[in-house]
Structures are given as C-alpha cells and as structure tokens.
Amino acid sequence: MRPVIIFLTSVFSLVVVLFLLVFKTIPMLIAICVFLAAVGIYDITQKKHTILRNFPVIGHLRFLLEGIGPEIRQYFIEKDTDGQPLNRTQRTYIYSRAKLQNDKHPFGTELDLSIEGNEWIQHSIYPTPHVAEIPRVKFGGEKCTQPYHAALFNISAMSYGSLSKNAIMALNKGAKGGGFYHNTGEGSISPYHRMGGDLVYQIGTGYFGCRAKDGGFDEEKFVVTANYPEVKMIELKLSQGAKPGHGGILPAAKNNLEIAAIRGVEPFTTVDSPPGHRAFSNAEGLLTFIDKMRELANGKPVGFKICIGNTKEFEEICETMVRTGRKPDFITVDGAEGGTGAAPIVFSDHVGMPLENALTFVVDTLIKYDLRKDIRVIASAKIVDGFDIFKALALGADICNSARGMMLALGCIQALVCHKNTCPTGVATNNPSLVRGLDVEDKWHRVMNYQQQTVKDFLELFSAAGCKNLSDLNRGLINKQKGGKPVSFIDLYPYPTK
C-alpha cells in the first residue's frame, strides 16, 4: 500500500500546485491528472528502478539530480568517514558495471594526480595477453578433506536482518550465476541464503545458527548448519573493521519474528552480540576451536576474520601456530574503513587499523613465522574496483571481498538510514512495503555483472603490468605520491626477512 499512498499523495499535490499556479481550466487539470496517473502506474509496475517502485512520480526527482553535469557536481562533493573527498567516480563505476553501461570517460581523469596519497600501477611497455581462464585460488590446508577453489572477488559478510530478504536472495543468486561466494554475515543462514550460490558461513560472538540457550556455542546445531552442501567454508569472526571490539548490533526495529527465530533470540529487541567469544579466551583456545569446527564440518576450510588492533596479540597467535601445529586455513583481514549498518561512531572513526597497514602487517607477520605458505589471506574493506583488487593482491592478499560495492550493485544509494529500517531502496530494511520495490530477478543480474566486470578490469590491469601469473603480483608494481614524489610500495612496506 505504501507506494500507492505515496503515488496518490504526489499526484494530488502536484496537480493542485500546478493548477493553482499555471492552469485555470478543468480540461487542463484532467489532462495533468491523466498524465501523472500514467507515470505513477508505470513507476509502480516497472522492476528496474526500486526508487520509482517505492516512490512513484516523486522518485523521478532523484534521476533529475543524477543528471547534473560535472560543472555543477563539484559543488556536491561528498566526504567519506576517513576525510578523503569523493566525487561520483566510485559510485558511477559500480552502477555502470552492474548495468553493463558505457564506463568510458572523456577528457581524461578528474583527479589531481600530484596530490599526496595518489596511487598508480607500474605498467609495462610489454603487456601480456589477457588470461584465457580467470584464476581461482585453492583454500584448504593439510587437514582439509573438502578444499574450495574461490573466485578473486566475492560478497563480503552481510547478514539477513541487516539486509532485506530480497537483497539476500539477489546477492546469492548473483553469486550462483557468477561462480563466486556469498559470505552470510554473522546472522546465520536464512532460507534466502540458499538460492544455490556458494556460502561462507560466518560465526560471530553471538553464535547465531549454532547458538545454545545460554548464548554459547552449540555443537549439534553447528554440525547441521556447517554441513549444508552450499557451505564451502566457515569464517569465525573475531572482529570487524567498522566496530572492532564491540560486537554486532541488530536494532529492535529490524528484529522481526522470522529473523529472531533464525538467530535464536527474542523478537523486537535490540540484539547486541558480545564483544568477545565465550568459546575461548586465548590464542591456543582460538586455534583449538578452529580445529574443532573443521572436524565438525567434515574437513571444510575454516578461518577467522580480524581487524588488527593490538599487533602483539596477532603475533602471539602466529607463535602459537608454530608451537602447536594448529593453523587456520585462511585469515580475513578487515580494515577499519569497513562498513556496517549500525555502529557507535567513536568505534567507526577511532578503533582499528586501516586495511593497507593491516594487510601488510598480517602478510609480513605470516612470512616472518614461515606460515604464509600454509594460510590464505582475504582482504576486506572498501574494495570496489579493479584497481582495489590489484592493490590488495600486490600487497599480499590472495582474494578480496566487497560489501558496499555489492550493495550499490543492488541499488543502494547510500541514504545512510540502514539502522532505521527505512532504506528507500529496499536493501537494508525489513519493511515489506519497501522491500517489495527490490526486484530479485533484475538485481541478481546486476550483482553478477558487477563482479564479472570488476574482475575483468583487474585482469586488464594485471596484463598491463606485464603479469602472467598471480604470483607475479608484488608491492613493487604500485607507486604512491608521497612527499611530492613517487614512492614504490616495496619501499613503503619492504618484505621481511625470515
């Protein structure tokens, strides 16, 4: 009913205003009503634009504003949380990739390439031919009996509850269509995750999906969930970039009966996951728990996700790996710039290490302890285009995850009301009248297109740098403008000696 009410209200308001200001004849009034009614009916029934389905007639104002030219657009430059200016480049990139639209740009870059922090690849005058087959990366150490070959670019952790059921279904169908994986987020596996796409089952401190009555870890429930055929890997979340040391937050407004049943919590209450895990309290306990989960999951790869804070704690984990022989199959490194639907702003702004520093620290520490050969590394946090993938892999990651990129491919317009259950695009809300606007069949194709085109862009950069194999990527292939001159990443982050 919501779109119909908005539509009728919009029509009435526009007609009255136009009639009073411009027209004074009944036939003209009728003509305006018929025209606006036709527009509204079209908006409600079409499936490509969620904003128009949810906000008929008045939703066209957004598309008019989107068409503002670059000479005016500069007055509307946005600021991201890290203080770096963003024009529309990244959002335009994602939308064009998702919709398979022309992404070519006239008159060259709009960036000032001499500004501090600007980055670029060292291309070769002898580029290599584009790879015939897109590389995949094997996950699973010596204790795994069900290894998994992952795509280079995948869907990062976003729970059902944080996102709508239509958004989750579209993401999973996109993963199935494109052959990449979909991380469930810590909110457990819902029916909407099981559309045929590969899953990485994430377990947070709330143990949703394997939660005992007292809030602890339930082995029997874990065995059932972890052994779904769609589940290819299990990720234990120690912390995430947007709110490390805090735990997940599900606002009461989004915790309906269905979500509460899936998570095993009370409905219509705010669910704050504990800051830390109850199943272990030190490095040896963590690694023992990972071995236990791998055994219960019948040999599927198991790893953990971390936002780096106290570096000595990570070094202690590595020391314990060497001493005990217990190792995760992978480590997901989340930068402090990672996104979330709800977090205290002081945590978002002032807790955790940025991805560039964290990724190089983790990789170098693994090298230092001779563990890198045994453990895959996943980079996560604000990775949206082919260069972001190139940079992450050059710094030492094996593959990448993206959350905000996939959300924008679904149609997210960054309204920044994720925590209020009022997302106008139906992506981050459980309000049925808003969720209906997100057409699953249309949007899953956009998710798949975005992933495939972004990987294609990465591979073109890969060839431009003269690389033939993923192992050719290294820190010497990227420069950064620093102190008024170019500096190679290999000088900024030299590889350690063992």
C-alpha positions in Angstrom: 0.0 0.0 0.0 2.9 2.4 0.7 3.8 3.1 -3.0 0.1 3.6 -3.8 -0.4 6.1 -1.0 2.8 8.0 -1.9 1.7 8.0 -5.6 -1.8 9.3 -4.8 -0.4 12.0 -2.5 2.2 13.0 -5.0 -0.3 13.2 -7.8 -2.8 15.3 -5.7 -0.1 17.7 -4.5 1.5 18.2 -7.9 -1.9 18.7 -9.6 -3.1 21.2 -7.1 0.1 23.2 -7.2 0.4 23.3 -11.0 -3.3 24.1 -11.4 -3.2 26.9 -9.0 0.0 28.4 -10.3 -0.3 27.9 -14.0 -3.6 26.4 -15.3 -7.1 27.5 -14.6 -9.2 25.3 -16.8 -10.9 21.9 -16.0 -9.7 20.1 -19.2 -6.1 21.0 -18.4 -6.5 19.8 -14.9 -7.9 16.5 -16.2 -5.0 16.2 -18.6 -2.4 16.7 -15.9 -4.2 14.1 -13.7 -4.2 11.5 -16.5 -0.5 12.1 -17.3 0.6 11.8 -13.7 -1.6 8.7 -13.2 0.1 7.1 -16.2 3.5 7.9 -14.9 2.6 6.6 -11.5 1.2 3.3 -12.8 4.3 2.8 -14.9 6.6 3.5 -11.9 4.8 1.0 -9.6 4.8 -1.8 -12.2 8.3 -1.5 -13.6 11.0 -3.5 -12.0 14.3 -1.9 -12.9 14.3 1.1 -10.6 13.5 0.4 -6.9 13.2 4.1 -6.0 10.4 4.6 -8.6 8.6 1.4 -7.4 8.7 2.6 -3.8 8.2 6.4 -4.5 6.3 6.8 -7.7 6.3 10.1 -9.5 8.4 12.0 -6.9 11.1 9.4 -7.3 11.9 11.0 -10.7 13.4 13.9 -8.9 16.4 11.7 -7.9 17.1 10.8 -11.5 16.9 14.5 -12.5 19.5 15.3 -9.8 21.7 12.4 -11.0 21.8 14.1 -14.4 23.5 17.2 -13.1 26.6 17.9 -15.1 30.2 17.9 -13.9 30.4 21.6 -13.8 27.7 21.7 -11.1 28.5 18.4 -9.5 31.7 19.7 -8.0 29.6 21.7 -5.5 28.2 18.5 -4.2 31.4 16.6 -3.4 30.8 14.2 -0.5 33.1 13.4 2.4 33.7 9.9 3.4 34.4 8.9 7.0 38.2 8.9 6.5 38.0 12.6 5.4 39.1 11.9 1.8 36.9 13.7 -0.8 34.8 11.5 -3.1 33.2 12.7 -6.3 30.9 10.3 -8.0 33.6 8.2 -9.6 33.3 5.1 -7.4 29.5 5.0 -7.4 29.4 5.7 -11.1 31.9 2.9 -11.6 29.7 0.4 -9.7 26.5 1.4 -11.3 27.9 1.3 -14.8 29.5 -2.2 -14.2 26.2 -3.5 -12.7 24.1 -2.2 -15.5 26.6 -3.1 -18.3 26.6 0.6 -19.3 29.3 2.5 -21.0 32.0 3.3 -18.5 34.3 5.3 -20.8 35.2 8.8 -19.5 36.0 11.8 -21.8 38.8 14.4 -21.2 40.8 12.0 -19.0 40.9 11.9 -15.2 39.2 14.4 -12.9 41.8 13.6 -10.2 44.8 15.8 -9.4 47.4 13.1 -9.8 50.0 15.1 -7.9 48.1 15.1 -4.6 49.5 13.3 -1.6 48.5 9.7 -1.4 47.5 9.2 -5.1 48.4 5.7 -6.3 49.0 4.1 -9.6 50.4 0.8 -11.1 53.7 0.5 -12.8 52.5 -0.6 -16.2 54.8 -2.4 -18.7 55.6 -1.4 -22.3 55.4 -5.1 -22.9 51.9 -6.0 -21.6 51.0 -9.7 -21.5 48.0 -11.2 -23.4 44.8 -11.3 -21.3 44.4 -14.5 -19.5 42.2 -17.1 -21.2 40.8 -18.5 -18.0 40.0 -16.5 -14.9 42.2 -17.7 -12.0 40.7 -19.3 -8.9 42.5 -19.8 -5.6 42.5 -23.0 -3.6 41.6 -22.8 0.1 42.2 -25.7 2.4 45.3 -26.9 4.3 46.6 -30.4 5.0 43.7 -31.1 7.5 41.0 -30.2 4.9 39.2 -33.0 3.1 36.9 -30.6 1.3 39.1 -27.8 -0.2 37.4 -25.0 -2.1 38.6 -23.0 -5.1 37.5 -19.4 -4.6 36.9 -16.6 -7.0 39.1 -13.5 -6.8 36.2 -11.2 -5.9 33.4 -12.2 -3.6 30.5 -10.9 -1.5 31.6 -9.8 2.0 29.7 -10.5 5.2 26.2 -9.0 5.4 23.5 -10.7 7.5 19.9 -11.3 6.9 18.4 -8.8 9.2 20.9 -6.1 8.3 19.8 -6.6 4.7 16.3 -7.5 3.5 15.3 -11.0 2.3 15.1 -9.7 -1.3 18.6 -8.3 -1.1 20.0 -11.5 0.3 18.3 -13.6 -2.4 19.6 -11.3 -5.1 23.1 -11.5 -3.7 23.0 -15.3 -3.5 21.6 -15.7 -7.0 24.2 -13.4 -8.3 26.9 -15.5 -6.6 25.4 -18.6 -8.2 25.3 -17.0 -11.7 28.8 -15.7 -11.5 30.5 -18.5 -9.7 31.7 -16.6 -6.6 30.9 -17.0 -3.0 28.5 -15.2 -0.6 29.5 -14.6 3.0 26.4 -15.0 5.2 27.4 -12.4 7.8 27.1 -13.4 11.5 23.3 -13.6 11.4 23.2 -17.3 10.5 22.0 -18.9 7.3 18.4 -18.0 6.4 16.3 -19.6 3.7 17.1 -16.6 1.5 20.8 -17.5 1.5 20.0 -20.9 0.0 19.4 -20.0 -3.6 22.2 -22.1 -5.0 25.2 -19.8 -4.5 28.3 -20.9 -2.6 28.3 -19.8 1.0 30.9 -18.9 3.6 29.2 -19.4 6.9 30.3 -16.7 9.3 30.0 -17.2 13.1 30.3 -14.2 15.4 30.3 -13.8 19.1 26.5 -14.4 19.2 26.9 -17.9 17.6 23.7 -17.4 15.5 22.8 -20.6 13.7 24.7 -22.6 16.4 23.5 -20.8 19.5 22.8 -22.6 22.7 20.0 -21.4 25.1 22.6 -19.7 27.3 24.1 -17.8 24.3 27.1 -20.1 24.0 28.2 -22.4 21.2 26.0 -25.4 20.4 28.0 -28.2 18.6 24.9 -30.1 17.4 23.4 -27.1 15.8 26.7 -26.2 14.2 27.1 -29.7 12.7 23.7 -29.3 10.9 24.3 -25.8 9.6 28.0 -26.1 8.7 27.3 -29.3 6.6 24.8 -27.7 4.3 26.0 -28.5 0.8 26.1 -24.8 -0.1 28.5 -24.0 2.7 32.0 -24.2 1.3 34.0 -22.5 4.1 33.5 -21.4 7.7 34.7 -18.0 9.0 35.0 -17.2 12.7 34.6 -13.5 13.2 36.9 -12.1 15.9 36.3 -8.5 15.0 35.2 -6.4 12.0 36.6 -3.1 10.8 33.6 -0.9 11.4 33.3 -1.8 15.1 36.2 -3.9 16.4 36.0 -4.9 20.0 32.3 -4.1 20.1 30.2 -6.9 18.6 27.4 -6.8 16.1 24.2 -4.8 16.5 20.7 -5.7 15.3 18.3 -2.8 16.1 14.9 -3.8 17.5 13.2 -2.2 14.6 14.7 -4.8 12.3 14.5 -7.8 14.6 11.2 -9.3 13.4 9.7 -12.7 14.3 11.4 -14.5 11.4 14.9 -13.0 12.0 14.6 -13.7 15.7 13.8 -17.4 15.0 16.7 -17.8 12.6 19.1 -16.2 15.1 17.6 -17.8 18.2 16.9 -14.6 20.0 13.9 -12.6 21.4 12.0 -10.7 18.6 11.6 -6.9 18.6 14.6 -6.5 20.9 17.9 -4.9 20.2 20.5 -7.7 19.9 24.0 -6.7 20.9 26.5 -9.5 20.3 29.1 -9.8 23.0 32.4 -8.0 22.3 34.4 -11.3 22.6 33.9 -15.0 22.3 32.8 -17.3 25.1 34.2 -20.5 23.5 37.9 -19.4 24.0 39.9 -16.7 25.7 43.4 -17.0 24.3 45.4 -17.9 21.2 45.7 -21.6 21.9 41.9 -21.8 22.7 41.2 -20.0 19.4 43.2 -22.4 17.3 41.8 -25.4 19.2 38.3 -24.1 18.5 39.1 -23.7 14.8 40.4 -27.3 14.6 37.2 -28.4 16.3 35.0 -26.6 13.9 36.9 -28.1 10.9 36.4 -31.6 12.3 32.7 -31.0 12.9 32.3 -29.5 9.4 33.8 -32.7 7.9 37.0 -31.1 6.7 35.8 -27.9 5.2 38.2 -24.9 5.3 37.9 -22.8 8.5 39.5 -19.4 9.1 39.0 -16.3 11.1 38.2 -12.6 10.4 40.1 -9.9 12.2 40.5 -6.2 12.3 44.1 -5.5 13.6 44.4 -3.6 16.9 47.0 -4.9 19.3 49.7 -6.3 17.0 51.3 -8.3 19.8 48.1 -10.4 20.1 48.3 -11.4 16.4 52.0 -12.2 16.8 51.1 -14.4 19.8 48.6 -16.3 17.6 51.3 -16.9 15.0 53.7 -18.1 17.7 51.1 -20.5 19.0 50.5 -21.8 15.4 54.2 -22.6 15.2 54.3 -24.2 18.6 51.1 -26.3 18.4 50.9 -27.0 14.6 47.3 -25.8 14.7 46.5 -23.3 11.9 43.5 -21.7 10.3 43.1 -22.3 6.5 42.6 -18.6 5.9 42.6 -15.2 7.6 40.3 -12.4 6.5 41.8 -9.0 7.2 39.2 -6.3 7.6 40.3 -2.7 7.6 39.0 0.0 10.0 37.3 1.7 7.0 35.0 -1.3 6.6 31.3 -0.5 6.5 28.3 -1.5 8.7 24.7 -0.9 9.2 25.0 0.2 12.8 27.9 1.1 15.0 28.9 3.7 17.6 30.6 6.5 15.6 33.6 6.6 18.0 34.3 3.0 17.1 33.9 3.6 13.4 36.2 6.6 13.4 38.8 5.7 16.0 39.2 2.0 16.5 41.1 -0.4 14.3 43.9 -0.3 11.7 43.3 0.7 8.1 43.4 -2.1 5.5 46.6 -1.1 3.8 48.6 -1.2 7.1 46.7 -4.2 8.5 47.1 -6.3 5.3 50.8 -5.7 5.0 51.3 -6.4 8.8 49.4 -9.7 8.6 51.1 -10.9 5.5 54.6 -9.9 6.8 54.0 -11.5 10.2 52.9 -14.7 8.5 56.1 -14.6 6.4 58.2 -13.9 9.4 56.9 -17.1 11.1 57.0 -19.1 7.9 53.3 -19.5 7.9 52.3 -17.7 4.7 52.6 -20.7 2.5 50.0 -22.6 4.6 47.4 -19.8 5.1 45.4 -17.9 2.6 44.7 -14.2 3.2 41.5 -12.4 2.2 41.3 -8.6 2.0 38.1 -6.9 3.0 37.2 -3.2 3.4 36.2 -0.7 0.8 37.3 -2.7 -2.2 35.1 -1.6 -5.1 37.0 -1.6 -8.4 39.7 -3.4 -10.4 42.5 -1.3 -9.0 41.5 -2.0 -5.4 41.8 -5.8 -6.2 45.1 -5.2 -7.9 46.5 -3.3 -4.9 45.2 -5.8 -2.3 46.8 -8.7 -4.2 50.0 -6.8 -4.8 50.2 -6.1 -1.0 49.9 -9.8 -0.4 46.2 -10.9 -0.3 45.0 -14.0 -2.2 41.5 -12.8 -2.9 39.1 -9.9 -2.0 35.6 -9.4 -0.5 33.3 -6.5 -1.0 30.2 -5.4 0.9 29.4 -1.8 -0.2 30.2 -2.5 -3.8 27.7 -5.4 -3.9 25.2 -3.2 -2.0 25.5 -0.4 -4.6 25.1 -3.0 -7.4 21.8 -4.0 -5.7 20.7 -0.3 -6.0 21.8 1.2 -2.6 22.0 5.0 -2.9 23.8 5.4 0.4 20.9 7.0 2.1 22.6 6.3 5.5 19.5 5.1 7.2 20.5 1.4 7.4 19.9 1.3 11.2 16.4 2.9 11.0 14.6 0.3 8.9 13.6 2.9 6.4 16.1 2.2 3.5 14.3 3.7 0.4 15.8 1.1 -2.0 14.7 -2.0 0.0 18.3 -3.1 0.5 18.8 -2.5 4.3 15.2 -2.7 5.6 12.7 -5.3 6.6 9.7 -3.0 6.0 7.6 -5.1 3.5 6.4 -2.1 1.6 9.9 -1.0 0.9 11.4 -4.5 0.4 8.9 -5.2 -2.4 10.5 -2.5 -4.5 13.7 -4.5 -4.9 13.1 -6.9 -7.7 15.3 -10.0 -7.1 15.4 -11.2 -10.7 16.6 -7.8 -12.0 19.1 -7.2 -9.2 20.8 -10.5 -9.1 21.9 -10.0 -12.7 23.4 -6.6 -11.7 25.3 -8.2 -8.8 26.7 -10.8 -11.2 27.6 -8.2 -13.8 29.4 -6.0 -11.3 31.5 -8.9 -10.0 32.4 -10.1 -13.5 33.2 -6.7 -15.0 35.3 -5.7 -11.9 37.3 -8.9 -12.2 37.7 -8.2 -15.9 39.1 -4.7 -15.1 41.5 -6.3 -12.6 42.7 -8.7 -15.3 43.3 -5.9 -17.7 45.4 -4.1 -15.2 47.2 -7.4 -14.5 48.1 -7.7 -18.2 49.1 -4.0 -18.4 51.6 -4.6 -15.6 53.2 -7.4 -17.6 52.0 -10.2 -15.2 51.4 -13.8 -16.3 50.6 -15.5 -13.0 49.0 -14.3 -9.8 52.4 -14.9 -8.1 53.9 -12.1 -10.3 52.0 -9.5 -8.3 54.2 -7.7 -5.8 54.5 -4.4 -3.9 56.9 -3.0 -6.5 54.1 -2.8 -9.0 52.4 0.2 -7.2 53.6 3.7 -6.6 52.2 6.3 -4.2 52.6 10.0 -4.3 54.4 10.8 -1.0 56.2 14.0 -0.1 55.9 15.4 -3.6 57.5 12.4 -5.3 56.5 8.8 -6.3 57.5 6.1 -3.8 57.2 2.4 -4.5 55.1 0.3 -2.1 58.0 -2.1 -1.8 59.9 0.8 -0.2 57.0 1.7 2.0 56.4 -1.9 3.0 59.6 -3.9 2.4 59.2 -7.6 2.7 60.6 -9.1 5.9 63.5 -11.4 6.1 62.6 -14.7 7.9 
